[in-house]
Amino acid sequence: MASIGTLYAPKVNFRGYKARIVAEYNNVAVEMPADFDYANTSTAEYRAKFPVGKLPGLELKDGSTVFDSNAIAYYIAGLKENSPLVGRNHRECTEILQYIMFAESDLMPALVNWLDPILGLRPYNKVAINESKENVGRFLTALNQILLTRTFLVGERLTLADVIVVCDLVLPYKIALSPEFRAPFKNVTRYFWTCINQPEFRKIIGDIKFLDQEPTYVMSKKEKAPKTKTAAPAKKAAVPAPAPAPAAEEPKPEPKPKSKLDLLPPSPFNLEAWKRFYSNNDTKPDAMNYFWENYDPEGYSLWKMQFKYNPELTLTFMSANQIGGFFARLERARKYAFGSVLVLGQNNDNEIRGYFVIRGQEVPFEITDAPDYESYEFTKVDHTDPKIKEEVADYFAWEGPTLPREVADGKVFK
């Protein structure tokens, strides 16, 4: 595949990510200098090509140039004929532009005023930080409302609007948005996770670890306390007091369990053994016989789950992505749960339903803390009911008479 030109950007840079992710979606090749960094933007060579000095810059094979990360991403998005990234009609194109301008003109300026003191790029000012956080919260509240019933911002699939908004949120999620701050914006977090777990995003950005505590701010040199210039007057040497007897060493406390579920009485049902048996054997009858012979109703519980907004689902592959995004945010629950969730029906007429086996008798924090948990309904069921047992078997096997519709897709959490 021939390269269209050279993208001047550091490998780790949220603005450069935009063009590179779009290039992945459109199967476009771009070259990148191996050691390019921010300092290069001030060189005479760079300014000759990009007089404004903005980063990144794209130099095409014909010698022409494009600057500004959003403009570069838009150019690459439009290289593929009928690319859904730029919209399928004039209305979608307008909506995409709307969200790009929102990200660039509203969201990013508020974020920068918060991020810069964390990165040590400007002095810490509590009043300014609080004002920035208030503005960011206001914009994320609006975005959260927009995403209440949407998987993506425009239409039924990912567009350039999603690439730009999500890339602008990468650094905030890593260094600024604490768990407490982002808690009200579960739709935004669900949307963010859905996008960054797409193969095209993961190839460029890699794994992203969310900030797990309040951010810390880097104090600039001017803010540090000055060193004392004169030494304090010498004091007369005092007679040292006798050293106190060493205190008896207190016993170290037992390490706290990582989950409340670890405090439950041991269960004879080995969830990991079940997962292996399920993976390596036919579900009916072998795996299901194994399951019911070993299932421990005191240590585990069965839950039927469904998506609360099934009437709003459109394409089946997007419904499968919805499940995949939810599963990706349940990593902490993996040792405590097993589930099989199906997409039933067809394009523009489908639903998400499934069954979970969960440690304990309640849906644990490891699941309820997922940003999009509220989009699903979990109902505890009676494992002794013959109808339930048959239904569980059919959902685990992805086939059977109790399934209300044909299986279009599905995913297993194990």
N, C-alpha and C positions, 0 to 999 in steps of 0.2 A: 504494500500500500504506500503510495507516494505521499510525502509530507506536504502540507499546504504552506508551511513556513515555520518560523521560530517564535515560541512563546517565551518572553523574558519574565520569569517569575521564580521565586524560591520554590523548592519542592513542597515545603510546608508553609502554605500561605492560603488563607481562606478565599482571597480574591482570585488567586490563580486556580484554585480548585474548580471554580465555575466553568471556565473554558475547558479544562481537562475532562470534567464529568460530561459536559455536553459532547465533547469529541468522542467519548466512549459510547454514548448513546447513538451517535450518528456514524460510528465507525470511521472517524476522521483521524489522521495521524498528524501530530504536531511535534516538532523538535523542541528541546529545552536545553539551555546551557547547563553544564553539570554543577558549576560553582557560583551561580548567580545569586546575589543577595541584595538587600536594600541599598547598600552603599553604591552599587553599580548605577543606580538611577541618577546619581549626581555627576557621573562622568561625562566628558565632552562627547564621547562616542554615542552614549545613550541619548543625550539631549539632542544630538544631531538627527536622530531618528524619531524621537518623541519629545519635542520641545517643551511640552507641558510637564514632563518628568514624572507622569503618573505610572504606577505599577499595578498590574502587569502591562506589557506592551506586546503586540503581535506584529511581526514583520513577515509579510507574505512573500512568496517566491518571486513575484514581479517587482519587488522592491517597495511596494506601497505598505502603509502601516495603519494599524488601528490601536487606539489606546482606550482605557477605561474597561474594567473587568466585565461590566454588564454589556457594554457594546461588543466586546470581543466574543462573549458567550452568545450574544444574539447573532453575530455574523456566522459563527460556526454552526449554530442551530439551523440557520437558513440554508446551509450548503446542501442539505438533503431535501430532495423534492418531496413536497407534501409531508414534511416532518411534523408530527403532532406536538413537538416541543414549542413551536411558534404559533400554534392554534390552527383549528380547522376552518375557521371562518372569521369574518371581521369582528364579530362580537367577542369571540375567544381571544383574538389578538389584542383587543382593547383591554380585556380583563387581565391578561398577562402583563401588559404594560402598566396597568393600575397597580398590581402587586410589586412589580419591580420598582416603581416610583415610591411606593409605600416603604419598601425595605431601604431604599437609598436615602430618601428625604426625611423620613420620620424615625424608623426603627434604629438605623445605624448611628445617626448623630447622638441619640440618647444612649446607646450602648457604648460608644466611644468614650463619652464622658465618665462612664463607670469603669470601663476596661483599662484606660490609660493609667490611672493611679495604681491598679493592681499590677500592671506591667512595669511600673516605675517610670512611665513616660511623662508624667506630670505630677506636681505635688498633691498630696492627699488633702482634700478639703471636705469635711464632713457635710457641710451644708450643700455643696455641689453634688456630692455623692448621693445624698438623700433625694435631691431633686431629680437626678438622673434615674435613680431606682423607681421613683414615682412615675416618671415618663415611660420607662420601659414597661412597668406594670400596666400602665394604661394601654399601651400598644399591644401588649401580649393578651390583655383582656379582650380587646377587639378581635385579635386573631383567633383566640380560643373560641369565641362565639361563632366566628365564621366557620371554623373547623368542627363544630358540634355535629354536623350531619354530612361532612365531606371527608373523603380519604385524601384528595388532593385539592389544590386551590381552584383550579379551572378545569371544568369538564370531568371526564371519568378516568383520566390517566395523567401521569406525571408530565408537566410542561416546564418550560424555562422559568416560569414564576417559582416553581417549587425548588429548582436548583439554586436560584439566587437567594431566596428567603432562607433555605436550610443552610447554605454555606455561610450566610451572615450570622447564623445562630451557632455555628460550630464552636467558636472560641468562647462565647458566653456560657454555653453548657459545660465547657471544660473548666473555666476558671472563675465564673461570676455567679451563676444561678445556683444558689444553695438549694438543698431539698425543701427547706421551708419557703423560700421565695417562689420556687416553681410549682409548689403543691397546688395552687389554684388553677394552674394552666395545664391540666392533664390532657386536654385535646391537642394542645400544641406539642406536648412531649410525645404523645402517641404518634402524631403526624411526623415529628422529627425523626423518631426511631424507625418508622415505616420507610422513610426516604433513605436514611443513611444505611439501612440494611439491604437496599437494592444493590445488585452486583456492581453496577457502574459506579456507585458512590463508594462502596467498600474498596474497590480496586485503587481508587485515588486517595481516599481519606484514611482507610484502614479502620481499626477499632477505636471507638471513642469512649473514654471513661468519664462519666458525669462527676461533677464536683460533689463531694459528700459532706462538706462542712461549709461554714461561713468563709468567704474569701478573705485573704490577708492582703494588706497593702504595703507596697515597697516604699519606704521613706527615702526621699531624695537626700543628697548630701547636705543641702542647705538646712534641712530640717533636723539633722542630727545634732545632739548636744555638743557644744565645742569642748575641746580638751582644756583642762586647767593649765594656765601658763606658769603659775608660781607654785612651788611646793609648799605644803603646809609646814609650819614650824615644828621642829623635832620635839618630841615629848620625852620626858625622862623614862628610862626603862623601868617598867614595873616588874615586881617580883611575880613570876608566873604562879598562878593558882594551881593547886594539885588537880591533875586530870580526873574528871569524874569517872566513876566505874562504868564500864560499858553496859548499856541496857540489854536486857534479855531480848534476843532476836524474836520478833513476832513471826508466827507461822504465816507463810504466804497464802493468800486466799486462793481457793480453788478457781480455776478459770471459768468464766461465765459461759454458759452454752450460747452458741451462735443463734439459736432459734428456740422459742418456747416449745416447739415440737420435740426438741431433744430431751425435754424433761418428762415426756410421756413414758409410761411403763413400756418395757420392751414388748414388741409384737412378734408372734411366730411367723407372720406373713413377711417374707423378704421381697421388698418392692423391686430391688435391682435384679434378683433372680427371676421375678416375673417378667420384667422388661426383656431380659435375655431370652427367656422361653418364648415369649410373644414374637420376638424378632426372628427366631430360628425355627419356628414350627407353624404349621397351618393353624389358623385361628379356630376354625371349626373342624372337628370337635376338640383337637388336641390342646390348644392353648386355653380354650375356655374351660375344659375339664380341669386342667391344672389350676386355673384361676379360682374356680369355685371350691376345689378341694383344699386350697391353701388360704383363701381369703379370711381375714380376721375382722369381723364387724365391730369389735370393741376398739381395735387399734386404728381402723381405717373407716372411711365412709364413702358412699357413692353419690355423685352429683350429676344431675342432668343440666346441661347449659345450652343457652341459645343467645344469639345476637339480638339485642333489643330493637334494632332498627332494620330488620330483615326486608321490609317493603322498600327500603331505600337502596338496597344493593342493586348493582347493575351487572357488569361483566363478571363471569365466574372467576377469571384469573385475578381480578381485583379483590374478590371475596377471599380467595386463597391467600393473597397477600395480606389481607386484613388479619387472617388467622396467624400467618407467619409473623407478622409484626407483634401480635399479642404474645405469642410463644417466646419471641426474642426477649421480651421484657419480664419473663417468668424464670429467668436463669436461677435465681435463689431458691425457687420452689422445685427444682428438678429432682432433688433427692427425696422430696416428700410427696410427689404427685406423678400420676400417669394419666394421659388423656388422649382421646381420639375424637377429632372434630372434623365434620364433613361439610362440604358445599353441596347442597341438594338442589337440583333443578337445572336451569339453563340460563344463558345470557339474558339479562334484563328481567329475569323471573327466577330468583334463587334465594336460598336461605342458608344460614349457618347454624348447625346444631351438633351436639356431641355429648360425650360422657367423660367424667373425670373420676379417678380414684385418688383420694386425698388422705394424708396422715391426719389422725384425729377426727373430731366430730364437727368441726367448724371449718369454714374457708379461712385459711391462715393469712397472716399479714403478708407473707411472701407472695401471695396472689392478689390480695386486695390492694396492695400498694402499687400495683402496676398502673400506669397512667390511664389505660383504657379499660380497666376492670369495670368501671361503671357502665360501659357499653354492653356488658353481658349480664345475663340473669342466671344465677346458679340456684338450683332447686335440689334439696336433699331427697333421695329416694329410698324406698324399702327394698333391700337386697333379697328379701324372702318372697317377694311378689313374683310369680312365674312370668308375668307379662314384662316386668322390668328386666328379669334375667335374660329373656329372649331379646329384648331391645338392646341391652348392653352388648350381647354377643353380636348382633347385627351391626351396631355402630363400631365395634372393635374390628369386625371383619370387612367393613365397608360394603356389605351386601346382606340382603335378607328381607323377609316379608314385612317386618315392622318399620322399615324405612319408608317415610311418606312419599319420597320421590327418588328419582334416579341420582346416583352419585356423580357429580361433575368433577369433584376434586376433594382433597382433604389433607390433613396433616396430623401426625402423631407426636404427642409430647412425651418424651421418654429420656 
